[in-house]
Every structure is written in structure tokens, then in C-alpha cells.
Amino acid sequence: MVPYSAVGELRTSDFLFLQKTKEPSFLVSGLVAIDGHHNLYRILHIPAFQELSIYGRATGGVFGALTVIQSVLMSLSADRCVVVWDSPVPGFRKERAPDYKANRLPKTEEERVKKEALTTLFRSQKAVLDQVLPLLGCRCIEMTGMEGDDLLYAVSQVTREKTTLVSEDMDLAQLVTDRVKLFRPRKEEYVFPGNFVEVTGTRSTRDYVLKKALVGDVSDGIAGIPGVGDVRATALLDEVDGSDLGALRRHCAEHRSAPLRRVAERFDVVERNLELMDLSRAPWSAERLQSVATLVYDKPQTRDMPACRAFLERLRFDSLVSRFATWGHPFEMLR
């Protein structure tokens, strides 16, 4: 067991991105929505946090996740926090494309064993976070068949205030508006209207999604059009208005570039990819969106700081317990 009194060293080596000064006022957020699934998996790939345990029970992912969430809330002076999780039940994307994320399946026995171990570790850490986050005043959302990205889309639609989405996943850049920005903590990078063109290489969120549909997404096993990469897709969208898919297809059919003519020939791939990648196409009913709004704004606050401190004591998170009054301050501010 690695003692939690030594975790200060881990923060120095693994969480340098957390040691930030107060953000400019235009980046301060009322609502912070965190991709808990993506964040926890990333933490569990850090060897130092894999080693942390108490009485044989792994707890490094819990410690890392709490550290990230606390730092983000403190940095943004947030007064409302939502943490979203992927549903374990396959959703509409798997129905539309059975090979969706098939590239993540283990190919060897060794890979299968490692993946099962990581999945078991993830579930155990998430189960603990499901208990402790409500005690800190964070609202957790998980819905059958929906990925965390879909839930963050829903949050972006129902928010009544300045909102920050927290994830390393650039797919979420398509949700940026005057009210909604994306924060990538590992890269210490914000994506917002003022730097959207610089960061994404596209003029609008619509063009950004279309570019991704043309190029594909290796991490999700979504194949794009062969020969069309970021540079060629960006140049294409500078030539033609991506809001008119018919005009885009005709433009590509007449293009002198063979890869772009291939776009027209295989436009069914582009349309399929848009169904998978455009978060606005998820099957949200008005009732389900309203249920998200209720969870964010109307669900009774469950914060119980004394109970949380006792919970952290049982986990032997000594470095948090010893400064709990100051460490817990951002959570005390949550509504």
C-alpha cells in the first residue's frame, strides 16, 4: 500500500496541470459538467495511481478523480457541478454501426486479461465515486444507452448559465457556444468561440463535425474517406459551404482531386459518420432532456461534508483529510 501522506509527490509528477492560478473572469463558470468516465479511465492509466490501495482495495482512481474535480471547481469558481458517466448498455451507435469501437476489443489472450482487469478496477472505483460525489454536492448522471458525450450535449442544451465541459475529448468542441466552453485539463486548454478557428481549424461547429465525418476517428473505430485527412478536409470546407450536404457532394463529384471525388462516391460513409459523431443527432426526446434539466437544477442537494470527511478517513486519504476545511471549500459553494 502506498501511503496517502506521500501523494503530494504524485500530484507533482502526474497532475502538473492542476497547479493553475485563478482563471480570467470571462472563463469563470456557473455550471461545470465533467466527463467522469473519460476522466477516470485516463487516471487509471497512470501507473502511480494504479498502485494506491488501502487494505488491499484499490483507491487510486478515486483519489485522482477527486483531485481533478476539486481543482477544476476551485479554478472556475463554479457553483454547480455535474459528473456524467457512460451507460454500460450499448446505445444507438452500436445499432447503427455494429463495428463501432470494435477496434478496442482485445486481440490476444494477454490483452483480454488486461482489459478485464482494467474494467473490474474501473467499476470498483466508480462505485466508490458514486457514493462520495453526492456527499460533496456533485450531481451524477447516467442514462441507459447514452454515452457521457451525449449527456454533456444534453447539459449544453438545458443549461441556464455559463457552462464549462471538462474532458480531454475534442469531440465535445462541437458543443462550444457563447455560453458553453470546453476545458481540457491535461492540455491546460480552453476551447471557446474566441479561439475556435485556431484550435479546430474550422470556421464553425458544423464544419468541425463534418470534418471529423470526412476524416473518421481511429479511437472509436470510425473509418473516414481514404485519402482525406485533416488538411484536405479543412481545405475542402474552405471551398464549399458544409451546411448544404447536397452541394458538398456535387462539388466533390466534379473535383480534380481523386480523394475528394471519392467523397462523392462514398458519401454514404460521410452520412453514417455524421449519425455517429454529431451529438445533436442522438435520440433525445423532450421528456428525456427535461429529465436532465431536472437532475441538474431541481434535484435536492445531497451535500454532507461531515459524512464525506468520515468517508475519506475510512479510505485513508490522509492528505485530503488533514486539510479538509480548505480542500472542501469549492464543494461548499455548490448549489
N, C-alpha and C positions, 0 to 999 in steps of 0.2 A: 504493500500500500504506500502510495506517495502522500506524505502529509500535506494538508491544505495550507499549513503555515508557510510552505515553500512555493505556493502557487504564484507569488509575486514574480518569481523568475519566469514562470510560464507566460505570464502576461507580457513580460518584456520581450520574450523571444517570439511568441506566437500572435500577440494581439497589439502590435505597434500601432495599428490603425485606430485603436480606441483612444490613444493618448492625444486627444484633439482639444483645441481651445473652443470657446463658445462660438457657435456659428453666427454669421451675419444675420441681422434681423429679418431679411427677406427670405431666409431659409428656415426660420422658426416655424414649427408646425403645431397645429392643434391636435390632429389625429395622426398617429403613427401606426401603420399596418405592416407587420413583419411576416415574411415568409418563413415560418417556423420550420417547415420540412426541409427546405433548401439549406437553411442556416445550420440545423442540427447535423445533417449529413456532412456538411463541409467541416464542422468541428470534429466529427468522429473520424475524419481522415487525417487529423493532426496527431501524430504518434504520442506526443506528450500527454494529450487528453485521453487517449486510449488507456493509459497506464493508471489513471486516477481511480481509486476504489476505496470502499470502506467495508470492512468485514467481508471481503470477497465480492462485494456488489459494486459493479461499475457505476461511477457517478461523474466522470469527466465531461460527458456531453451536457449534463445538467449544469455543471459549473460554468462551462464555456458559454452555453446559451444564455444563462442569467447574466453573465458578464457583458455579453454583447448587448442584450436588451437594455440593461441598466445604463450603459454608456450612451446608447442611441437616445434614450429618453432624456438623459441629462443634457446631452448636446443640443437637442432640438427643443427643450423646454415644453415637451408635449403634455397635454392634459387628458389624453385618451389614447389607449393602446389596444390594438387587436393583433392576435397571433393566429395565422391561418395554417392549416395542415391539409396535405393531400388525402383524399379518400383512399382507403385500401381496396375499394371496389372499382374495377375498371369502368371508365366512363365512355362517353360518346365517341371519343377519338379512336379508341380501340375497336369500336364497332365500325367506324368509317374506314379505318386502315388497320387491319389485323397485325401488320408488321410494325406498327407504331411502338417505338422504344425496344424493338426486338433486338437491336444491337447491344442492349445492356444485359441480355441473357448470358449466363456463363457458358463457355465453350469447352471447358475441361473440368475434370473432377475437382482439381485444386481450386479453380475459380468458383465452382459451385459451393464448396465448403466455405470459402472466404465470404462469399455473398450471403450465405445463410447465417454465418456468424455476425456479419455486419447488420443484417436485418434484425436478428434477435437483439443485438446491442441497441439498435435504434429504437425498437419497440419498448425496451425496458426503460430507456432514457426519456422517451416521450411520455410514458405512463407516469413518471415522476413529475415531469413538467406539467402535465395535465392537472396534477394536484397542487403544485406550488404556485403556478402563474395566477390562478384566480385569487389566491391569498394575497398576491401583490397588486391586485386590481386590474390585471390584464384579462381581456375577454378573448377566449379561444373559440375559433370557428372551424368546423369540419362538416362537410355535407357529402352525402352518398353520391359517388360518380363524378365529383368535382375535384380538380387539382387546385393546388394553392394559387396558381396564376389566375384561375377562374374566379376564385373568391376575392382576390385582390382587384380584379376587374369589377366585381360586384360592389366592393367597397368604394372604388373610384366613382361608381355611378350614384351611390346613395349618400356620399359624404356631404356634409353641410358646412365644411370648413377647410382650411388649408390642410393638405394631407401629404404625408411622406410615405412612400412604399419602400420597404427596406429589403433588398435582395441583391445578390450579385447577378441575377439572371437578366440579361439585356432584353429578353422577350418583353419585359414589362415596360420598356421605353415607349411602347405603343400606347401606353395609358397616360403619358405626360400631357398635362393641360396647364392653363394658367393657375389652376387650383391644386393640381396633383404633380408631384415631382418624385423622382426615383433616386434613392441613395444606395450606393454600392460600397458597403463599409470596408471591404478588403482593399479596394482600389482608392478609397477616400474620394469618391467621385459622385457628384450630383449630376443628374440629367434633368433639365428643365427647359422651358421654351427659349431662354436666352442663350443656351449652348447646344440646343438640339441638333442643329445642322452640323456643327463642329464634331460632336460626339458620334452621331449616327451616319453622317454623310448623305442624309436625305433631307428634303425640304419640309416634310410633314410626317405625322404618324402613319397616315395612309400609305405613303410611299415607302416608309420603313417596313411595314408588314409585307408589302408587295415585293420589296427587295428580298426579304427573307424567304418568301414563297418561291421566288426565282432561283435563289441560291441553294435553298434547303438548309437543314440543321442536322449536322453529324451527330450531335449529342443526343438527339431524340430519334435518330434513325429515319429522318425525313429526307428523301433524296430530292435534289433540285434538278434543274435542266443541265445536262452535261455540257461543259464548256462555258457556263455562265457563273462567274464568281462575283465577288463584291464590286470590283472595278467596273466590269462590263454591265452589271445590273444597275449600278449607280449612273453610269453614262446613259444607259437606255432611258432611265426615268428622268434624266435631264432633257431628253429629246421629245418625250411624249407625256401627255397627262395620264397618270396612272389611275385616275378616278374613273376613266372610261375603259373598261377591260376590252370591249369590242375594238375600240380604236387602237389599243395597245397590241392586240392580236394582229390586226391588219397591218400596223406599222412594222411588226416583226416579220410578217409574211413577205413583205416587199423589201426587207433589209438586205444589204450586200453582205452582211456578216453571217456566215453559216451557223454559228451557235445561236444567233438571235432568230434566224429563220426556224431553227429547231424549237424555239419557244412557241412559235405559232403552231408547229406540227404537233407539239406535245402540250398544248395548252390545258388539257385535262389534268395534267400534273400540277400546273400552277393553281388551277381552281381547287383541286383536292388539298393542296398545301395551305391555301387560304382558309379552308374549312378547319384545318388542324391548328393553324397558327394565329389566326385573327381571333383574339379573345372576345370580341363583340359578337362572334357567331356561336358562342356556347349557348345551349338551350335554357336560357333563363326565362322563366315566366315572371309576370308581375308579382305573383304571390311569393315566389322564392326570393326575388330581390327585396321585397318588403320584409321577409324574414331576416335577411342580412341586416337591413336597416334597424330592425328591432333589436337584434343581437348587439349591434354597435352602439345604439343610442338609448334604448329603452330597457335593456336587461338590467336588473338590480345589481348594484355594485357589491362585490363579494370580498373586498379587501379586508384582511385581518392580519395586521402587522405582527402582533404578539404571536399568533399561531404560526406565521411564516418564520419568525425568528426561531421558534421551537423546532420547526421542521428542518431548518438549516443546521441547527445544533445537532439534530439526530443524524444528519448527513455528514457531520464533522467538517462543515465548511467554515473553519475557524477564521480564515482571513476575511470572510464576509460578516460573520457574527461579531467579531471584535470591533468593527466599525459600522455596525448595522444602522445606527441612528443617521449617519451621513450617507451611507451607501443606499439606504432605503428612501432617501428624500425624494428622488424623481417619481417613485411609485406612490408616495403620499400625495403627490399633486394630481394623480389621475382621478377622473370623474367616472 
